[in-house]
Amino acid sequence: PIKNRHPAGDRTHIPAGHKQIFTVLSSELSLARQYSTPAAKRPLDDAEKKLNVLFDMLNNEEVSGPVVDQMLLLTQSLQSKNYNAAYQTHLELHSTRTDEVSSWMTGVKRLIVDNAKIQ
């Protein structure tokens, strides 16, 4: 049977254990926007679109367990402002799970790079 998808933009079905990914990345996007220049608006808009793909996938439980685990590590690194560790986790995910993360990982990378400059 085909599983029905929740509507795009709906975040009410993200499993409790995965909410940290949504919460931290949303917070990091807000931080990046707060310190961005007008020239950086477009890249951040693009990053937000890519993050929404991830959030929709989380909401529909379409992200594999190993990727969720790595994203939880990445968001913990972001929370502690350890951007080098977050970037290393990003690289590992991007090189080992390319097919699964390629549609949204560049949005995550944008936040890591932009927010590392703020610190």
Secondary structure, 3 states (H helix, E strand, C coil): CCCCCCCCCCCCCCCHHHHHHHHHHHHHHHHHHHHCCHHHHHHHHHHHHHHHHHHHHHHCCCCCHHHHHHHHHHHHHHHCCCHHHHHHHHHHHHHHCHHHHCCCHHHHHHHHHHHHHHC
